[in-house]
Amino acid sequence: MKNIVTVQLQDYYQHKVFETVITKRHWTRFESRLRRNLDVTISLFDRYGIKATFFTLGWIAEMFPDMITSLEKLGHEIACAGFWGADRKAVTQADFREDMRIGKEALEYVTGKQLDGYRSIRRSFTDRELWLIDLVAEEGFRYDSSLMPIGFPGTREIAPRLPFVRESRSGPINELPHTSCSILGYRVPIGGGNFIRQLPSSFTFRAFKEWIKRDEAPFMLYFHPWELDSDIPAVSAFDGLTSLRQYRNLGKLRQTLPRYFEEAQFGTAREYLGLAPRPAASGKPTPEPSIPRFSSSSPDGRELPVTIVIPCYNEEASIGYLSRALEEMIASAGHDYALRFILVDDKSKDDTVRLLRQTFTDTDRYNILPLEQNRGVSGAICAGIEAAATEVVCSMDADCSYDPLELLKMIPMLDERTALVTASPYHPDGAVLGVPGWRLFLSRGLSGIYRLFLRHKLATYTSCFRVYRRSAMQRFKPQFGDFRGIVELLTLLDMGGEGIKEYPTTLQSRIFGYSKMKTLKTIKDHLRLLSRMGRYRAQARAMREGALGKE
């Protein structure tokens, strides 16, 4: 009897731990390592003459259809993991079913065959959720492999840990549970992935050999292609435990998996169940909605010229991600906006300048502005605004902690009575993703204090993700070049009688690189800025009186 080997076909950034720091719509901004890791996986299988089952996202079928057709030609089985791989606890039952359905349609369109198998890759089913298998059956699958039978059998009913047939509302469906064994009466998973990487090889391989000796049922082995890759990019947004889980022992499976393949035979789930392939129904699946375009605020319908200023200080780790995000922004702007970018190097000490020049080679679109000395984030933004040749100027972080596409929604909010549109994650309609609680507490607290002094009662004062009227900015010269200058500029506009609008959006934790903010110093500097509020008010009054005198 052959055992079963399955591959959860995902790129590293599609693993479920990334959901805490990014949204799925940003997958295209990451460097894909899927093709190279899939090549390593196929080479390993070819060495041992193995055909495997690939539980695949519909998103991958749409982005890389040639990968799927190549796997089919090699004789591997394509199975479904949904389109995005919805988490059953994060969405409604209807949305979970829809993700399953459109994933199946996308994969069947590419393969030309009906898919037989489904696996929930975000979160496995438990013994209390066997009803979910009914949904799988209703969508036309002939087997499911989402069940993780773990726990103490003595405390509650545990689902079968061996293959079984469930009588669903749509008829019988095969269930192939993840492989588990008992340790001191507790069932633990031993079939692959993180468990094989983290647990001692002596334990997991011994458990595997004991399993195949008993010959009760096929051993279900699984892994992700990125687990064979010891060089996947490090993400700084993870906490210590998550980083350990994601990165520890990467590459170990290159040495571990051959031991399994030399010890026993492996094949596909379809082969074990004796299922014959079936041709897919004709017709292209319903396409995913594209990213919406936004109306130009140019009255004559021509492209509105817009400059986007991006301060960069020691951002070498973020350049690739930034480049892909800006290309996506340009495509989304279409013919509404003529976008130009000024990337201000704030006297970086790493390889930022070289990478900027190497990456952004279109000099008509991108201008690299190196500063002779470090001015701080506010100073770099002001230098970019000064160098801009357009009335509408935006600023954003190089780490894309705010989605650059949101600027396209903020630009139309600018008018003759508004000098500044600023992003706000603390607005009731805003959100925060992956940012540490202590940092949120600090930032919200500062905004609450500034609210006491300023005319505009905003939810957030410290964001540098903004849209400016350049002519209004030229009237005010912030004295501080660091983080204080961001609030100082808003303060000068507020007290100078300019209009300010707030746009609710999502703040994400930094993905690559590290934050330049020094917490204690930032607190002290903001307190010093607050002590100057009376002086700013007097300066604003003098400016207004001077303007009246000229009239």
VOGU-3710 file (C-alpha; in Angstrom, 3 decimals, decimal comma):
1> mknivtvqlq> 0,000/0,000/0,000  1,307/3,436/-0,929  1,343/6,349/1,483  0,160/9,813/0,456  2,353/12,884/-0,046  0,676/16,274/-0,393  2,081/19,739/-1,059  0,361/22,907/0,114  1,255/25,045/-2,877  1,799/28,513/-1,424
11> dyyqhkvfet> 4,477/31,151/-1,559  6,039/32,078/1,769  4,004/35,290/2,155  0,743/33,349/1,743  1,277/31,304/4,895  -1,339/31,972/7,538  1,050/33,748/9,949  1,350/36,628/7,449  -2,347/37,450/7,848  -1,522/39,297/11,071
21> vitkrhwtrf> 0,645/41,856/9,245  -0,558/42,080/5,613  -3,755/41,823/3,612  -4,165/39,399/0,711  -4,509/42,232/-1,816  -0,815/43,018/-1,170  0,508/39,583/-2,163  1,651/40,950/-5,532  4,079/43,315/-3,768  6,274/40,504/-2,447
31> esrlrrnldv> 9,149/38,895/-4,268  7,818/35,532/-5,422  10,037/32,547/-4,695  7,372/30,008/-5,637  8,800/29,011/-9,016  12,305/28,281/-7,754  11,002/26,393/-4,706  8,578/24,397/-6,841  11,490/23,417/-9,105  13,341/22,088/-6,046
41> tislfdrygi> 10,210/20,188/-4,980  9,713/18,601/-8,414  13,389/17,607/-8,607  13,040/15,855/-5,274  9,948/13,966/-6,425  11,562/13,030/-9,753  14,551/11,563/-7,939  12,279/9,043/-6,225  9,688/8,622/-8,973  6,917/10,157/-6,823
51> katfftlgwi> 3,639/11,727/-7,918  2,063/14,039/-5,320  -1,182/15,870/-4,634  -0,819/19,677/-4,752  -3,451/21,559/-2,729  -3,373/24,822/-4,632  -4,843/28,312/-4,345  -6,993/29,560/-7,215  -5,019/32,820/-6,945  -1,889/30,929/-8,003
61> aemfpdmits> -3,743/29,430/-10,977  -4,637/32,951/-12,154  -1,178/34,418/-11,573  0,961/31,440/-12,664  -1,186/29,161/-14,855  1,893/27,639/-16,505  2,977/26,208/-13,144  -0,314/24,356/-12,809  -0,305/22,986/-16,354  3,317/21,820/-15,892
71> leklgheiac> 2,373/19,899/-12,756  -0,533/18,301/-14,621  1,724/17,215/-17,510  4,139/15,636/-15,032  1,321/13,463/-13,679  0,798/15,177/-10,322  -2,691/15,723/-8,933  -4,060/19,263/-8,578  -6,459/19,728/-5,664  -8,119/22,840/-4,241
81> agfwgadrka> -7,247/25,042/-1,266  -9,762/27,793/-2,097  -9,049/30,963/-4,055  -7,465/32,990/-1,238  -7,537/30,152/1,290  -10,257/31,572/3,543  -10,036/31,027/7,286  -13,308/29,410/8,347  -13,270/31,386/11,633  -12,614/34,752/9,983
91> vtqadfredm> -15,423/34,723/7,405  -19,078/33,774/7,192  -20,123/30,322/6,037  -21,309/31,841/2,745  -17,939/33,548/2,157  -16,078/30,356/3,048  -18,133/28,440/0,505  -17,613/31,163/-2,127  -13,827/31,069/-1,647  -13,943/27,306/-2,127
101> rigkealeyv> -16,120/27,643/-5,228  -14,147/30,302/-7,102  -10,874/28,542/-6,239  -12,219/25,344/-7,771  -13,424/27,185/-10,879  -10,074/28,922/-11,397  -8,092/25,685/-11,083  -10,455/23,656/-13,253  -10,299/26,301/-15,972  -6,502/25,931/-16,105
111> tgkqldgyrs> -6,310/22,132/-15,761  -9,350/21,235/-17,850  -10,260/18,597/-15,249  -12,663/18,470/-12,336  -10,903/18,629/-8,985  -11,507/15,746/-6,602  -9,930/17,037/-3,392  -10,126/20,014/-1,045  -8,075/21,075/1,995  -8,550/24,052/4,292
121> irrsftdrel> -4,994/25,386/4,588  -5,596/28,330/6,924  -7,116/26,322/9,724  -7,840/22,594/9,851  -11,298/21,270/10,709  -11,846/19,904/14,205  -14,017/17,023/15,343  -16,762/19,523/16,207  -16,839/20,876/12,668  -17,502/17,761/10,620
131> wlidlvaeeg> -20,465/19,634/9,125  -17,932/21,611/7,085  -17,248/18,448/5,121  -20,867/18,703/3,932  -19,991/22,024/2,266  -17,051/20,377/0,518  -19,285/17,607/-0,805  -21,919/20,083/-1,967  -19,311/21,889/-4,087  -18,610/18,687/-6,024
141> frydsslmpi> -15,437/17,402/-4,352  -15,017/13,673/-3,840  -12,670/13,845/-0,855  -11,602/16,283/1,876  -8,284/16,444/3,737  -8,915/19,227/6,260  -9,431/17,238/9,461  -6,789/17,441/12,208  -7,768/14,828/14,857  -5,777/15,968/17,895
151> gfpgtreiap> -6,505/16,193/21,612  -7,341/13,864/24,501  -9,807/11,153/23,426  -10,919/10,756/27,032  -12,154/14,344/27,424  -14,362/14,604/24,345  -15,232/12,729/21,223  -12,313/12,806/18,802  -12,908/12,430/15,080  -11,470/9,318/13,402
161> rlpfvresrs> -7,761/9,625/12,731  -7,828/7,130/9,848  -9,510/7,599/6,447  -13,282/7,232/6,568  -16,384/7,906/4,483  -18,865/10,524/5,674  -22,473/10,466/4,576  -23,100/14,104/3,705  -26,227/15,863/2,498  -24,942/15,410/-1,058
171> gpinelphts> -23,954/11,769/-0,669  -20,803/9,986/0,525  -17,471/11,822/0,630  -14,048/10,469/1,600  -12,150/12,087/4,458  -8,351/11,798/4,625  -7,325/13,183/8,045  -3,883/14,532/8,855  -1,676/11,867/10,410  -1,343/11,951/14,198
181> csilgyrvpi> 0,039/9,752/16,954  -0,536/9,481/20,697  1,882/10,874/23,281  0,813/10,206/26,879  -2,739/9,842/25,621  -2,712/13,120/23,653  -2,898/12,983/19,885  -0,289/15,149/18,170  0,151/15,721/14,418  3,274/14,159/12,916
191> gggnfirqlp> 2,478/14,335/9,208  4,632/17,246/8,175  5,066/20,966/7,822  5,940/22,856/10,963  5,768/19,716/13,104  8,532/17,967/11,156  10,633/21,142/11,110  10,328/21,911/14,827  10,186/18,464/16,440  13,349/16,326/16,674
201> ssftfrafke> 13,869/14,234/13,530  14,591/11,170/15,656  11,061/11,364/17,110  9,075/12,150/13,932  10,906/9,621/11,752  10,574/6,884/14,372  6,843/7,629/14,616  6,626/7,387/10,821  8,351/3,987/10,734  6,100/2,653/13,484
211> wikrdeapfm> 3,064/3,851/11,521  3,976/2,093/8,279  4,843/-1,113/10,152  1,305/-1,263/11,568  -0,074/-0,827/8,028  -3,349/0,562/9,396  -3,736/3,186/6,709  -1,577/5,401/4,490  0,702/7,897/6,195  -0,323/11,421/5,121
221> lyfhpwelds> 2,832/13,504/4,580  2,585/17,221/3,728  4,842/20,267/3,395  5,084/23,717/1,754  7,637/24,416/-1,029  8,949/27,453/0,895  9,982/25,134/3,743  12,755/23,856/1,460  14,085/27,423/1,129  16,476/28,629/3,820
231> dipavsafdg> 16,726/32,140/2,315  13,151/33,487/2,310  13,088/37,228/3,163  12,954/38,025/6,860  9,869/39,961/7,964  10,488/42,397/10,809  6,796/42,697/11,754  6,660/39,301/13,478  7,061/38,853/17,201  9,745/36,487/18,497
241> ltslrqyrnl> 7,517/33,414/18,760  6,056/33,855/15,272  9,522/34,402/13,772  10,702/31,206/15,458  7,761/29,293/14,045  8,160/30,686/10,539  11,937/30,673/10,078  13,424/28,035/12,385  14,895/25,037/10,551  13,968/26,260/7,082
251> gklrqtlpry> 15,718/24,017/4,587  15,752/21,096/7,022  13,221/19,210/4,893  15,749/18,925/2,071  17,553/16,367/4,230  14,495/14,999/6,057  12,114/14,188/3,180  14,524/11,825/1,317  14,597/9,592/4,415  10,818/9,196/4,191
261> feeaqfgtar> 10,894/8,552/0,443  13,635/5,929/0,801  11,748/4,140/3,583  8,331/3,735/1,917  6,323/4,324/-1,250  4,264/7,484/-1,740  1,606/8,567/-4,209  -1,373/10,876/-4,698  -4,619/10,988/-2,736  -6,578/10,325/-5,933
271> eylglaprpa> -4,498/7,215/-6,570  -5,092/5,874/-3,053  -8,864/6,367/-3,386  -8,922/4,886/-6,882  -10,618/7,920/-8,448  -10,598/8,356/-12,208  -9,988/11,884/-13,581  -13,063/13,723/-14,904  -13,129/16,472/-17,558  -14,080/19,920/-16,300
281> asgkptpeps> -17,146/21,799/-17,470  -16,323/24,346/-20,179  -16,418/28,059/-19,525  -14,187/30,632/-17,906  -14,737/31,381/-14,206  -16,053/34,733/-13,077  -12,988/37,018/-12,793  -12,035/38,599/-9,513  -12,960/42,296/-9,373  -10,025/44,499/-10,307
291> iprfsssspd> -8,679/47,265/-8,117  -11,051/50,237/-8,541  -9,945/53,359/-10,332  -10,621/56,783/-8,931  -11,919/59,901/-10,587  -9,567/62,687/-11,531  -10,119/66,045/-9,893  -8,913/67,772/-13,066  -11,864/69,844/-14,323  -11,048/69,398/-18,038
301> grelpvtivi> -10,683/65,623/-17,839  -6,933/65,574/-18,509  -4,516/63,652/-16,308  -4,001/65,583/-13,091  -0,262/65,987/-12,416  0,639/64,678/-8,953  4,006/64,405/-7,214  4,553/61,793/-4,517  7,403/62,394/-2,081  8,922/59,360/-0,353
311> pcyneeasig> 11,564/59,947/2,354  14,090/57,103/2,515  16,571/56,531/5,319  18,305/53,135/5,559  15,528/51,463/3,560  17,525/48,916/1,537  15,317/46,047/2,814  12,122/47,807/1,639  13,112/48,916/-1,881  11,822/45,838/-3,728
321> ylsraleemi> 8,472/45,881/-1,925  8,174/49,651/-2,483  8,900/49,296/-6,206  6,143/46,728/-6,743  3,673/48,820/-4,712  4,389/51,923/-6,815  3,994/50,013/-10,066  0,611/48,813/-8,830  -0,283/52,397/-7,950  0,650/53,647/-11,428
331> asaghdyalr> -1,502/50,956/-13,039  -4,433/51,797/-10,762  -4,175/55,539/-11,496  -4,750/54,837/-15,193  -5,398/58,040/-17,142  -6,707/59,977/-14,153  -3,365/61,043/-12,690  0,063/61,722/-14,145  2,153/60,418/-11,257  5,727/61,501/-10,630
341> filvddkskd> 7,810/60,320/-7,684  10,566/62,051/-5,736  12,524/59,542/-3,642  14,467/61,544/-1,091  17,535/59,809/0,311  18,023/61,285/3,787  21,782/60,570/3,889  21,332/56,805/4,345  24,181/54,794/5,829  23,317/51,528/4,076
351> dtvrllrqtf> 22,874/50,583/0,401  19,683/52,626/-0,094  21,012/55,122/-2,678  22,513/52,458/-4,952  19,362/50,331/-4,799  17,141/53,356/-5,512  19,152/54,189/-8,634  19,288/50,554/-9,698  15,545/49,992/-9,188  13,947/53,265/-10,312
361> tdtdrynilp> 15,620/53,798/-13,687  12,775/55,662/-15,435  14,003/59,212/-14,931  10,830/60,696/-16,451  8,797/59,018/-13,709  11,230/58,864/-10,785  13,577/61,482/-9,382  16,213/60,381/-6,846  16,969/63,344/-4,561  19,997/62,731/-2,296
371> leqnrgvsga> 20,378/65,121/0,639  23,820/66,306/1,684  23,004/65,799/5,354  20,394/63,939/7,358  17,326/66,145/7,930  14,884/63,654/9,435  11,586/62,440/8,013  9,877/65,833/8,072  12,911/67,604/6,643  13,110/65,070/3,802
381> icagieaaat> 9,400/65,529/3,017  9,774/69,316/2,968  12,769/68,989/0,630  10,664/66,845/-1,689  7,751/69,305/-1,605  10,152/72,124/-2,421  11,504/70,157/-5,404  8,046/69,266/-6,710  6,666/71,055/-9,783  2,974/70,283/-9,187
391> evvcsmdadc> 0,300/71,862/-7,014  -0,846/68,502/-5,690  1,873/66,781/-3,657  1,586/63,626/-1,565  3,900/62,091/1,005  4,153/58,462/2,106  6,471/56,130/3,995  8,988/54,004/2,103  7,900/50,941/4,076  4,313/51,190/2,689
401> sydplellkm> 2,831/50,935/6,175  -0,084/52,779/4,580  -1,285/51,386/1,248  -0,081/53,795/-1,495  -3,301/53,148/-3,440  -5,220/54,974/-0,718  -3,624/58,235/-1,883  -5,700/57,903/-5,068  -8,810/58,140/-2,900  -7,446/61,036/-0,864
411> ipmldertal> -6,469/63,279/-3,787  -10,090/64,117/-4,791  -10,700/65,368/-1,222  -8,299/68,261/-1,850  -9,918/71,568/-2,842  -9,228/75,305/-2,660  -10,372/75,440/0,967  -8,321/72,390/1,983  -4,568/72,558/2,350  -4,033/69,068/3,729
421> vtaspyhpdg> -5,691/65,633/3,675  -4,153/63,327/6,263  -4,583/59,596/6,832  -6,069/58,343/10,098  -5,926/54,748/11,348  -7,537/55,843/14,649  -10,628/57,214/12,944  -13,752/55,118/13,772  -13,633/53,801/10,204  -9,867/53,236/10,238
431> avlgvpgwrl> -7,965/50,120/11,296  -4,599/48,896/12,556  -2,901/45,657/11,508  0,005/44,064/13,359  1,173/47,202/15,245  2,290/46,556/18,864  -0,177/47,661/21,529  2,318/49,861/23,377  2,998/51,851/20,210  -0,727/52,326/19,603
441> flsrglsgiy> -1,166/53,507/23,184  1,614/56,072/22,757  0,364/57,362/19,412  -3,289/57,560/20,465  -2,276/59,337/23,668  -0,283/61,962/21,798  -3,150/62,555/19,371  -5,497/63,005/22,322  -3,261/65,692/23,788  -2,874/67,545/20,482
451> rlflrhklat> -6,645/67,505/20,115  -6,874/69,748/23,192  -4,836/72,510/21,521  -5,853/72,447/17,871  -8,895/73,711/16,023  -9,299/70,589/13,891  -10,357/67,688/16,129  -8,679/64,811/14,336  -8,277/61,206/15,401  -4,643/61,098/14,204
461> ytscfrvyrr> -2,074/63,910/14,023  1,165/61,947/13,598  0,699/60,310/10,177  2,942/61,444/7,316  0,695/59,761/4,736  -0,797/62,953/3,308  -1,950/64,988/0,321  -0,924/68,685/0,218  -1,669/71,840/-1,717  1,905/72,919/-2,407
471> samqrfkpqf> 1,092/76,634/-2,537  -0,305/76,473/1,013  2,761/74,556/2,264  5,138/77,239/1,036  3,699/79,696/3,563  4,874/77,565/6,499  8,376/76,410/7,403  8,558/73,777/10,172  11,575/74,137/12,419  11,834/70,445/13,283
481> gdfrgivell> 13,067/67,924/10,729  12,290/64,769/12,720  8,919/63,186/13,592  7,874/66,382/15,390  7,892/68,266/12,107  4,996/66,123/10,864  2,785/67,406/13,690  4,353/70,858/13,614  3,376/71,365/9,958  -0,201/70,322/10,679
491> tlldmggegi> -0,232/72,670/13,687  0,945/75,619/11,580  -1,740/74,933/8,982  -4,408/74,541/11,667  -3,542/77,767/13,471  -3,003/79,577/10,179  -6,657/79,042/9,277  -6,102/76,441/6,558  -8,583/73,610/6,004  -7,600/70,060/6,992
501> keypttlqsr> -9,474/66,851/6,192  -9,041/63,388/7,623  -9,264/60,142/5,670  -9,789/56,837/7,538  -7,442/54,072/6,441  -5,433/51,087/7,677  -2,009/51,276/9,292  0,093/48,123/8,899  3,179/47,155/10,827  6,460/47,568/8,952
511> ifgyskmktl> 7,120/44,431/6,882  10,819/44,841/6,030  13,620/46,732/7,736  13,256/48,445/11,078  11,614/51,516/12,553  13,850/54,553/13,052  11,758/55,861/15,950  13,411/55,983/19,393  10,515/55,670/21,823  11,740/57,673/24,826
521> ktikdhlrll> 13,280/60,376/22,660  10,043/60,646/20,642  7,993/61,139/23,814  10,346/63,852/25,089  10,397/65,604/21,713  6,602/65,642/21,460  6,356/67,128/24,962  8,731/69,887/23,872  6,597/70,493/20,814  3,480/70,771/22,989
531> srmgryraqa> 5,226/73,405/25,098  5,575/75,578/21,972  1,841/75,658/21,168  1,428/79,165/22,589  4,247/80,441/20,396  2,679/78,875/17,277  -0,623/80,536/18,109  1,066/83,951/18,411  2,906/83,435/15,116  -0,332/82,506/13,361
541> ramregalgk> -2,063/85,590/14,768  0,774/87,804/13,518  0,597/86,230/10,046  -3,162/86,845/9,845  -2,800/90,452/11,027  -0,009/91,013/8,484  -2,176/89,655/5,712  -5,040/91,956/6,733  -2,700/94,942/6,836  -1,601/94,332/3,248
551> e> -5,223/94,300/2,146
//
